[in-house]
Amino acid sequence: MTRSLLQRIEAFLKESGMPPTVFGREAIRDPRFVNDMRGGREAGLRVECRVEHFMNMWRANRTVDRGAADRDPRGRHAWTRTAERRS
């Protein structure tokens, strides 16, 4: 059984910790998208493809970034030390 688009979005929001308005703005330039979906809005095929593409690219970038942090000789939290120096 396939999950609905809204179920996949809800799972993504939980996984990413991203607020619904940010997700809608980044995925399809509509900050009300998730709330509208929760209220019964149905997305067309093009919108569904854009949303899926956004979620897939976010996951791929997260995987690449995580791998780079593991290989960074300065350690995982080098950005934290850099930010502290700037303060």
N, C-alpha and C positions, 0 to 999 in steps of 0.2 A: 504494500500500500504506500503510495507516495504522499508526502506531507504537502500541505498547502503552502503557498508562498508566505503567508503570514506566519505560519509555524516555523518555517525556515528563517524568516527575519527575526522572530522572537528568540530562536536558538542562537543566532548570530549576535544579537544584542547582548545576550547573557554571556556568550563566549568573549566578546570584545570589550564589554563594559562601556560601550558607546551609547550615549543618550539617543533616544529616537529622533529628535529633531536634527541632530548632527548627521545621523545616518541618512535621513531623507534628503538633507541638503547636499551631502557628498555624493549620494548614489544617483539621485535624479533631479537635484536642484529644487526640491519641494520639502521644506521643513515640516509640513503637516502630513506628509505621506503615511507614516506609520500610524498616527492617530486616526487618519481617515480609513486606513485598512482595518484597524480595530473596530471602527464604526460601520464597516460593511462595504467599503469601497473595493471594487474589483479592478485589478490591474490588467491591462492589455498585454499581449505577447511581447511587444517592444519594451515596455516598462519592466516586465518580468525578466527579460534578458539583460537589461541594464543593471537591475538589482543583483541578479546572480553574478554578473561580471564583476560588479563592485565588490561583492563578498569574496569571490574567488581571488581577485587581485589583492585585497586586504590580507587574506590568509597567506598568499604567496609571498607578499612583502614582509609579513611578520616572520615567516620561516627563514627568509634570506637574512633579515636583520638579526634574528636570533643566532644564526650561524656565524655571522660576522662578529657578534659580541663574544662568542665562544673563542674565536681565533684572535681576538684583539689582545695583544700582550699587556695592555694596561689594565685588563680585567673587565668584568661585566659592567661595572658602575663608573667607568671613566668619565662619563658625561656628568655625573654627580660631583665629582671632585673638581672638574672644570667649572661647573656652575658655582661652586662654593668659592673658588678663587676670584671669580668676577664680582662677587658680592662685597 
